[in-house]
Structure formats: structure tokens, C-alpha cells
Amino acid sequence: MKKHIYSTTFLLLMLGASWLIYACRTPESRTQTNTAKLDSLDYKIGQMLMVGFRGTSIKGKSHIKRDIRKHHLGGVILYSRDLLMGAKPRNIVSKSQLKTLITDLKKLSDVPLLVAVDEEGGKVSRLNAKFGFATTQTPQEIGEINDLVATEKWATHIAQKVKAMGFNVNFAPVTDLNVNPKAPIIGKLGRSFSGDVNTLVQHALKFTEVHQKHGIVCAIKHFPGHGSAIMDSHLGFTDVTTTWKPIELKPFKQMIEQGFDGMVMTAHVFNKKLDAKYPATLSKKIMNDYLRKKWGWQGIIISDDMQMNAIAKNFGIEEALEKSINAGVDIVLFSNNGRIFYNKNIVPEAINIIKKLIKQGKISRKRIDESYQRIKKMKQGLK
């Protein structure tokens, strides 16, 4: 009996000593532990991923909680509609519900979580009248008015509602030149400000400046130009070789030259004139040689949704991850909102694939570090 008492006493003393040691640790030593975690390979890869998910709250079992807490997910994208499930709510039911969801998501992360939305104005609007938000004009209508005062007012309305809900990233404005008004995914939907470079750039810059004042990061899209496409990259392989013109690069180049410092989103378009083998998202020639080297872009490059059929139907996930990251993509986007499947394990699967590619020497640790440092720098600037 005495032996049992002594053993118990010894165990309690040891536990007490352990807690005392932890409590006496200096803030510096705790910071060192946190820094070690933040510098781990798994952490850096997790920060390079952004995903979509189902759910209007994080109550109960949700893979997104696991992805943020365990896999250090860098960002999420929210949608108003689930393309696979039809009428079933995706992430938005009401203003109050959405605000609570975003607040709860941010609390799960130990560093700022990117919470993104496609809020371009007009037809591409997740924060729409169905949920109590005011409707907005299309970018094309704004470009036709061609009054920067009106543009600022319009952009302010969009930025304010995006900010009020808690978003810190807006995947807008479309910077594709409206060279083909009948293009199914750009011109037909009124998503581009103009077919004139200077007009487009003026209004796109005003949009981004207003968002920046509200603490929101913008992504100009879809580099190197989707405005001439006669196919929709959501649905399949999109070849713009015969329709694309070099002038489509100018809006992106001018935006960068005039101080835009948010994100550049890639296009899943194939263009033999720029790369005879790969679509832009997977092309080192386009992303690295043009955007990084030729234009000196040092900011974030984010892919368009890697589950779009232009990529998913033509490249395996391993090849797509290898090529896109080596091309210069910093954040890989998986919307989990296609018309074919939903993958609740896309985050751990992508992390494991990237780690395997690093082990095989197909992606360098240096390349991961480059992206992580860009992401870290951007997040430090979030309000």
C-alpha cells in the first residue's frame, strides 16, 4: 500500500514539475517552438492550398475544421451555390449566418486565414439579392459609363459588403480584354470593363485601390487572357491559339507597372504562341518567363480552380500540382464545386502528393519556400 502511495506521489510531483517547467518557459522559447512549427514543410505546403467546402456552419463534423487545424490550410473560398447538389445551400443562407461562419473559420487558424469570394459585380456575384444584398451593375456596364467617380462608388459598395461579411480576398476584377463580346465565359456575361486597354486598366485599378483601402486583397484574372476564348475552361480544354492576340497581355502588364500588388490568377487556356505543350496554369514559360522574369512580378500567383475540366480531364492531379508549382503558382485553388465530384480529402491528398514530389526531386524545397515567403508577407499585411 505504501509503495502505491509513494508511486502516486512521485507521479504527481513529476506532473507538477512538468507544468512548472512549461509555465516558466520564456516568451522567447515559446516563440521559438511556434516558429519551428511555422517553418515545417507540412505547414508551408498547407499554406499554399485554398479549398472550397460544403456547409453553412462549422458545427458538427466538418473536414474544413480538420484541414485548418491539422493541415494548416492557408485559405478557403465560399460559394452561394453548389453546382453538384443543385438547390441545396452551399455556404451562404443569410448575412448573419455568413458573418458567423467566416468568424468561426478564422478562429480555427493560428495565422490569418484567407477567406475568398468571387464578387465581381453583375452576374458573377455570390453576395446577391437572394441573401439580402443589393444588386450591382456588371463591369461592362461600368466601363460603358466610363466615369471613374461612378466606378469608385460602385467599387466601394462591393468592397464594403465583402469587408462587412469578413472576407479578406476578392477574386476580382476581371482583367481580360473584351476582344470577343460573344465569348461565353467573359464577354457574354459582361465581366470585362472594356475591349480598350486603357479604359479597362483605369477602371480595374480603381476597383483594386478601393478594395485595398478596405483591407481586401484583389486578384486580377485570368492571365494571360481569356477574353477571346470561344470555349469555357470550366467545361473542357480551351485552346485560344487562333483567337488570342498579344494585346491581351497589356492590361495585366499595365496594372503591374502602375502599382497593383495583390494576386494574379492564372487562366487554364492553351496557347501555342506562348507554350506549345501546356495551358497557362501549368506553364513555366508563361508564369515564370513572362510574369516573373520579364515583368518582374514578385507578388502571389494563384491558380484558377484546378478541378475545372480544362485541367482535371486532361492532367492527373500529380502532374497538375508538379507543373503548376514549378511554373510559379504560389496558391493552388481547389473549389470542390464542380459538376462531377466533391473531394473532402483534397487537402491531405494534395499535401502528400507535393511531399512525394519533393522527395522525388521533382519539386524543390526552395520553390516551396519562395511561395511560403510570399504568402507570409501578404498575410502580415492583412487588416
Residue pairs with C-beta under 8 A, 6 or more apart in sequence:
34 110
37 43
38 111
41 355
41 358
41 365
41 368
42 71
42 72
42 351
42 355
43 72
44 368
44 369
44 371
44 372
45 350
45 351
45 354
45 355
45 368
46 71
46 72
46 73
46 74
46 347
46 351
47 72
47 73
47 74
47 111
47 372
47 375
47 376
48 74
48 325
48 330
48 331
48 332
48 354
48 368
48 371
48 372
48 375
49 71
49 73
49 74
49 75
49 331
49 332
49 334
49 347
49 350
49 351
50 73
50 74
50 75
50 76
50 77
50 114
50 116
50 302
50 331
50 332
50 333
50 334
51 64
51 67
51 73
51 75
51 76
51 77
51 333
51 334
51 335
51 336
51 346
51 347
52 76
52 77
52 78
52 79
52 334
52 335
52 336
52 337
53 62
53 63
53 64
53 67
53 76
53 91
53 336
53 344
54 82
54 85
54 90
54 91
54 336
54 342
55 62
55 64
55 91
55 101
56 89
56 90
56 91
56 92
56 93
56 97
56 101
57 97
57 100
57 101
57 104
58 64
58 65
58 101
58 104
58 105
58 108
63 344
63 345
63 347
64 73
64 76
64 105
65 108
67 73
67 347
67 348
68 76
68 105
68 108
68 109
68 113
69 108
71 347
71 348
71 351
72 109
73 109
73 113
73 347
74 113
74 114
74 331
74 375
75 113
75 114
75 115
75 116
75 169
75 331
76 105
76 113
76 114
76 115
76 116
77 116
77 117
77 118
77 171
77 333
77 335
78 90
78 91
78 92
78 98
78 101
78 102
78 115
78 116
78 117
78 126
78 167
79 90
79 91
79 92
79 126
79 335
79 337
80 90
80 91
80 92
80 126
80 127
80 128
80 130
80 131
81 90
82 88
82 89
82 90
82 337
83 337
83 338
83 339
84 337
84 338
84 339
84 340
84 341
84 342
90 337
91 98
91 101
92 98
92 126
92 127
92 131
93 131
94 131
94 132
95 131
95 132
95 133
95 165
98 131
98 165
98 166
99 164
99 165
99 166
102 115
102 165
102 166
102 167
103 166
105 113
105 115
106 112
106 113
106 115
106 166
111 379
112 168
112 379
112 382
114 168
114 169
114 217
114 331
114 379
115 166
115 167
115 168
115 169
116 167
116 168
116 169
116 170
116 171
117 126
117 127
117 162
117 167
117 169
117 170
117 171
118 124
118 126
118 170
118 171
118 172
119 125
119 126
119 127
119 158
119 161
119 162
119 167
119 170
119 171
119 172
120 139
120 171
120 172
120 173
120 174
120 191
121 136
121 137
121 138
121 139
121 142
121 154
121 158
121 172
122 136
122 137
122 138
122 139
122 140
122 141
122 189
122 190
122 191
123 138
123 189
123 190
123 191
124 172
124 189
124 191
125 133
125 135
125 136
127 133
127 161
127 162
127 165
128 135
129 135
133 161
134 157
134 161
136 154
136 157
136 158
137 154
138 189
138 190
138 191
139 173
139 174
139 190
139 191
139 192
139 193
139 203
140 178
140 190
140 191
140 192
140 193
140 194
141 190
142 150
142 151
142 154
142 193
142 203
143 192
143 193
143 194
143 199
143 200
143 203
144 194
145 151
146 199
146 203
148 202
148 203
148 206
151 202
151 203
151 206
151 207
152 206
152 210
155 206
155 207
155 210
155 211
156 210
158 170
158 172
158 207
158 211
159 170
159 210
159 211
159 213
159 214
159 216
160 214
162 170
162 211
162 214
162 216
163 214
163 215
163 216
167 216
168 215
168 216
168 217
168 382
168 383
169 216
169 217
169 218
169 219
169 263
170 211
170 216
170 217
170 218
170 219
171 218
171 219
171 221
171 265
172 207
172 218
172 219
172 221
173 193
173 203
173 204
173 207
173 208
173 218
173 220
173 221
174 186
174 191
174 192
174 193
174 221
174 222
175 200
175 204
175 220
175 221
175 222
175 223
175 251
175 252
175 255
176 186
176 191
176 192
176 221
176 222
176 225
176 226
176 227
176 248
176 251
176 267
177 192
177 194
177 195
177 197
177 200
177 225
177 227
177 247
177 248
177 250
177 251
178 186
178 187
178 192
178 193
178 194
178 195
178 200
178 227
179 195
179 227
179 228
179 243
179 245
179 247
179 248
180 186
180 187
180 227
180 228
180 229
180 230
180 243
181 187
181 188
181 195
182 188
182 230
183 226
183 227
183 228
183 229
183 230
184 229
184 230
184 231
184 232
185 191
185 226
185 229
185 232
185 233
185 234
186 192
186 226
186 227
186 229
187 227
192 200
192 227
193 199
193 200
193 203
193 204
194 200
194 203
195 227
197 247
197 250
197 251
197 254
200 251
201 251
201 254
201 255
201 258
204 220
204 251
204 255
205 255
205 258
205 260
207 218
208 218
208 220
208 255
208 260
208 262
211 217
211 218
212 218
212 262
215 382
215 383
217 262
217 263
217 378
217 382
218 260
218 262
218 263
219 262
219 263
219 264
219 265
219 302
220 251
220 252
220 255
220 260
220 262
220 263
220 264
220 265
221 264
221 265
221 266
221 267
221 304
222 265
222 266
222 267
222 268
222 269
222 304
223 252
223 264
223 265
223 266
223 267
223 280
223 286
223 291
224 244
224 248
224 249
224 252
224 267
224 269
224 271
224 274
224 280
224 286
224 290
225 240
225 244
225 248
225 249
225 252
225 267
225 269
226 233
226 238
226 240
226 267
226 269
227 248
228 240
228 243
228 244
228 245
228 248
229 238
229 240
229 243
229 269
230 243
231 237
231 238
231 239
232 238
233 267
233 268
233 269
233 304
233 308
233 309
233 310
234 305
234 308
234 309
234 310
234 338
235 309
235 310
236 309
236 310
236 313
237 270
237 279
237 309
237 310
237 313
237 314
238 268
238 269
238 270
238 279
238 310
239 269
239 270
239 271
239 272
240 269
240 270
240 271
241 270
241 271
241 272
241 273
244 269
244 271
244 273
249 290
252 264
252 291
253 295
256 295
256 296
256 297
261 299
262 299
262 300
263 299
263 300
263 301
263 302
263 331
263 378
264 291
264 297
264 299
264 300
264 301
264 302
265 301
265 302
265 303
265 304
266 280
266 281
266 287
266 301
266 302
266 303
266 304
266 324
266 329
267 279
267 280
267 281
267 304
268 279
268 280
268 281
268 304
268 308
268 310
268 311
269 279
269 280
269 310
270 278
270 279
270 280
271 279
271 280
271 286
274 280
274 283
274 285
274 286
274 290
275 283
275 285
275 286
277 283
278 285
278 323
278 327
279 310
279 311
280 286
280 287
281 287
281 303
281 304
281 306
281 311
281 320
281 324
281 327
281 329
282 311
282 315
282 319
282 320
282 323
282 324
282 327
283 323
283 327
284 323
284 326
284 327
284 328
286 327
287 301
287 327
287 328
287 329
288 327
288 328
291 297
291 301
291 328
292 298
292 328
298 374
299 374
299 378
300 330
300 331
300 374
300 375
300 378
301 328
301 329
301 330
301 331
302 329
302 330
302 331
302 332
302 333
303 324
303 329
303 331
303 332
303 333
304 333
305 333
305 334
305 335
305 337
305 338
306 312
306 317
306 320
306 321
306 324
306 332
306 333
306 334
307 334
307 335
307 336
307 337
307 338
307 343
308 338
309 338
309 340
311 320
312 320
312 338
312 340
315 323
317 349
317 350
317 353
318 353
318 356
318 357
321 332
321 350
321 353
321 354
321 357
322 357
322 362
322 363
324 332
325 332
325 354
325 363
325 367
325 368
325 371
326 362
326 363
326 367
329 371
330 370
330 371
330 374
330 375
331 371
331 375
332 350
334 343
334 346
334 347
334 350
336 342
336 343
336 344
336 346
343 349
354 363
354 368
357 363
358 364
358 365
358 368
